[in-house]
């Protein structure tokens, strides 16, 4: 089942976003992803589990968390 996972990732430079691109490019099930450096936002689409995406991006050493949802708690 395809779904969208949105993460907040502390990225301060092109090298940071490059590291995130590298790990997502290798991750199984990822169909596409978008990295917004300005908002520190990473959107991943594909047949993926939210916790697996969070864990994979965390391996870059960047502070990573689920994007805060307005008024609702995120459920996986």
C-alpha positions in Angstrom: 0.0 0.0 0.0 1.4 3.3 -1.0 1.6 6.1 1.5 3.2 9.4 2.3 5.6 10.0 5.2 6.6 13.5 6.1 9.6 14.1 8.3 11.3 17.1 9.9 15.1 16.7 9.4 17.7 19.1 10.6 19.6 19.9 7.4 21.9 22.9 7.2 23.6 22.4 3.8 23.7 20.6 0.5 25.8 17.9 2.0 23.1 17.2 4.6 20.3 16.9 2.0 22.7 14.8 -0.2 23.1 12.3 2.7 19.3 12.1 3.0 18.9 11.6 -0.8 21.5 8.8 -0.7 19.8 6.8 2.0 16.3 7.3 0.6 17.5 6.4 -2.9 18.7 3.0 -1.6 15.6 2.3 0.5 13.3 -0.4 -0.7 9.7 0.7 -1.5 10.5 4.4 -2.0 8.8 5.6 -5.1 9.7 9.3 -4.8 10.8 11.8 -2.3 11.1 15.6 -2.0 13.5 17.5 0.2 12.7 21.1 1.2 15.8 22.6 2.8 14.1 25.8 3.7 11.4 24.1 5.8 13.7 21.2 6.8 11.0 19.0 5.4 11.4 15.6 3.7 8.3 14.0 2.0 8.6 10.3 1.1 6.1 8.5 -1.1 5.9 4.7 -1.6 5.2 1.3 -0.2 7.0 2.1 3.1 6.4 2.0 6.8 6.7 5.4 8.6 9.0 4.1 11.4 11.3 2.5 8.8 11.6 5.8 6.9 12.3 7.6 10.2 15.0 5.0 11.2 16.6 5.1 7.7 16.9 8.9 7.6 18.1 9.0 11.3 21.1 6.9 10.1 22.5 10.0 8.4 23.1 11.5 11.9 20.7 14.3 11.4 18.0 15.1 14.0 14.9 13.5 12.5 11.3 13.4 13.7 7.9 13.0 12.2 6.5 16.3 10.9 4.1 17.7 13.5 0.5 17.4 12.5 -1.9 20.2 13.3 -4.3 19.3 16.1 -4.0 15.5 15.6 -1.5 13.0 16.8 0.2 11.0 14.1 -0.7 7.3 14.0 1.4 4.7 12.2 
